[in-house]
Amino acid sequence: MSAHVVEVVPASSGARRIILVSIDWTRDKDPRLPLGHASIVAALRKAGADVRAFSFAINLVGFDEELIMRSILDSSQGHKPEQVDVGLGVYVWNDHVVKRLLVALRRSGFRGRIILGGPQISYAGVGLEQLYPEADAFVRGFGEEAMVAIAFTSERIAFMGVHWAGQVDSGVQARAQLETLASPFLDNVIDLASGQRFIRWETQRGCPFRCSFCQHRESGSRLRRRDIPLARLEREIELFVRSGVDDIAVLDPLFNLGDHALAVLRTFRRLGYGGRLSVQCHFSTLDDEFLDACEGLDVRLEFGLQTIHDREARAVERVNHLDRVVDGIRKLHARGITFEVSIIFGLPEQTLGSFRQTIDFCLRQQVPVLKAFPLMLLRGTSLERERTRWGLEESSELIPSVIRSHTFSEQEWRRMEALAEALRRTEGEHPACVEALEDWVAPAPDTTGWWSPAA
């Protein structure tokens, strides 16, 4: 199915109609509404707004931009144009589609307000009107309370994180009171009664680290961690167990941070959750108390190592202490805890040789699942602003990756890409060292020296 279209019927009507559109990069097993989108819908419903929500999968065959247009225009019928708002989340994978859609909406005669949010908005500097001239408002940061504030007035209200086109742009981020935030699960925005077995979930927001390639931070500062109250999480876990959910991917940028994570794990165990629980972790905060809390659960710990080399790590503000990494891996093996490690190719200061060494380190540590991802220069990140310093150059793809720098050529990057593909193809049965992995990589049939995955 190329698109999932979900209409969310409100409990009561507000003065305005809010049409929320999510253009997602999704997998077949994902819920029809992504978590962030559903959380905004839940907040609007709780406030009594008249909201319609749609989700379209951009990465599936048959994706239809015209269908998005028709869904918006059909949902605006019966309301005065000035009483209709359209909200869209803008991401690196859908930016080009959103820009075309906004032009098409205005050409069709749509006169309602267009409100944009998402990472491409949250982490952009001044000048959003030049990037999206058809839009009326931009929400940086958490969208729930900002969208509720916008939904109940036709005025250009002053609200933290909301920038109106043509006004002075303060660049601040919107906040959300997690203590009172509506739950998309408990409020049945994400419907578990239909047999949805896999979900994405959150227990906290924010990250204490300052990785220069990551958007989980405010410009120039750490994004302070905020916990969702345990009482709400406990009711959600009870619902997951009762509904037969058996695969949960926790979206927290970093889960294993102190007492809150321990309490969440103990709640899963106490309530008898028997499914898989996948969480993002960091070796520097991996301790025995956290590993003890994992006992009795089917957990998959996912670690973003990125690189073993100090120069590369410092270039992206992501320093690792390899003694902690080695000790952590040893403990995970000893306890039989499932885990995986991800690394990045295309980093500043990286070479083909140093990337091979990072792979070799992980393979020799018997990391059971090792994944390598290309570096992307995400909007608003420190690394995007410093691309000239490192000589970082991107591909011309719709979702561009860094393919050249001062320390590696495009041909060398292609060889890194081929090694990453070899890791994907051997997942679950990785070779013991990088030399053995390269048996899965064959020279491309040309004279450039590029490598490509073996047929």
Secondary structure, 3 states (H helix, E strand, C coil): CCCCCCCCCCCCCCCCEEEEEEEECCCCCCCCCCHHHHHHHHHHHHCCCEEEEEEEECCCCCCCHHHHHHHHHHHCCCCCHHHEEEEEECCCCCHHHHHHHHHHHHHCCCCCEEEEECHHHHCCCCCHHHHCCCCCEEECECCHHHHHHHHCCCCCCCCCCEEECCCCCCCCCECCCCCCCCCCCCCCCCCCCCCCCEEEECCEEEECCCCCCCCCCECCECEEEEECCHHHHHHHHHHHHHHCCCEEEECCCCCCCCHHHHHHHHHHHHCCCCCEEEEEECHHHCCHHHHHHHCCCEEEEEEEEECCCHHHHHHCCCCCCHHHHHHHHHHHHHHCCEEEEEEEECCCCCCHHHHHHHHHHHHHCCCCEEEEEECCCCCCCHHHHCHHHHCCEECCCCCCCEEECCCCCHHHHHHHHHHHHHHHHCCCCCCCCHHHHHHHEEECCCCCCCEEECC
